[in-house]
Structures are given as C-alpha cells and as structure tokens.
Amino acid sequence: MRLPSKSTDSTVLIATRKKVFMKPERKCYGCHKPGHLAKDCWKKGSKPEVEGDAFVYIEPETYKDAMASEDSDKWLSAMKEELESIQ
C-alpha cells in the first residue's frame, strides 16, 4: 500500500499499524520446559535416546532369495495358495 508522503489523517496512521498476535507458550521437545525450542535447548542430549537392539525383517525380493531363506517352507506354501486361488 502506498501512503501519501505528507498526511496528518488518523486513518492513514491506523492503516499502517501491524496486528500483533500472541503466540502460545511453547515447550521444548527435549526437556519439556517452556521458553525455548529443542534446537536451542541448553540440556545436553535433549533428543530422546533409543536403547536396545531392534530386529528388522527384510522380505526376499526374488524367488531365489525366498528359497534360500529360513522360511522357505512358508514361502512355498504361500505361493502354492496364491497359484491355487487364481485357477
């Protein structure tokens, strides 16, 4: 919006004011204390740590991989059921 360079009109002054919004009090994700965010957290290691081992099962991508896996009998059974269902 372009304002006149010399104006004493109060409506022009009101139009130039910006609205101020109050932000809700935010809490840190790391230490759960208000006043800062996790990226600015003064507590060391503010990110949650994961402990323990995890087991990840990766399905075979090919028939050869399926037959070489420990569950080859289950794969054969599943493939047999699939073939029978489409006949």
BELFENSUL-V976652 format. One record per residue. N is the residue number from 1. RES is the residue in one letter. D_LAST is the distance of its C-alpha to the last C-alpha in Angstrom with 2 decimals. Layout:
N,RES,D_LAST ; N,RES,D_LAST
This chain:
1,M,72.28 ; 2,R,75.62 ; 3,L,78.66 ; 4,P,82.22 ; 5,S,84.31 ; 6,K,87.18 ; 7,S,86.35 ; 8,T,87.62 ; 9,D,85.38 ; 10,S,83.68 ; 11,T,80.48 ; 12,V,79.93 ; 13,L,80.33 ; 14,I,77.86 ; 15,A,75.27 ; 16,T,75.41 ; 17,R,74.69 ; 18,K,71.25 ; 19,K,69.38 ; 20,V,69.15 ; 21,F,66.09 ; 22,M,66.22 ; 23,K,63.29 ; 24,P,62.08 ; 25,E,63.08 ; 26,R,60.40 ; 27,K,59.66 ; 28,C,58.82 ; 29,Y,55.25 ; 30,G,56.62 ; 31,C,59.56 ; 32,H,59.01 ; 33,K,62.64 ; 34,P,63.71 ; 35,G,65.56 ; 36,H,63.37 ; 37,L,59.81 ; 38,A,57.88 ; 39,K,58.63 ; 40,D,62.34 ; 41,C,62.19 ; 42,W,65.13 ; 43,K,63.41 ; 44,K,62.13 ; 45,G,58.44 ; 46,S,57.70 ; 47,K,53.98 ; 48,P,52.07 ; 49,E,51.40 ; 50,V,48.18 ; 51,E,48.75 ; 52,G,46.60 ; 53,D,43.67 ; 54,A,40.21 ; 55,F,36.94 ; 56,V,34.41 ; 57,Y,30.85 ; 58,I,29.35 ; 59,E,25.63 ; 60,P,24.84 ; 61,E,24.06 ; 62,T,22.55 ; 63,Y,20.48 ; 64,K,23.86 ; 65,D,25.47 ; 66,A,22.80 ; 67,M,23.29 ; 68,A,27.05 ; 69,S,27.18 ; 70,E,28.34 ; 71,D,25.04 ; 72,S,22.95 ; 73,D,21.62 ; 74,K,20.48 ; 75,W,18.82 ; 76,L,16.96 ; 77,S,15.83 ; 78,A,14.79 ; 79,M,12.85 ; 80,K,11.07 ; 81,E,10.26 ; 82,E,9.13 ; 83,L,6.69 ; 84,E,5.41 ; 85,S,5.66 ; 86,I,3.83 ; 87,Q,0.00
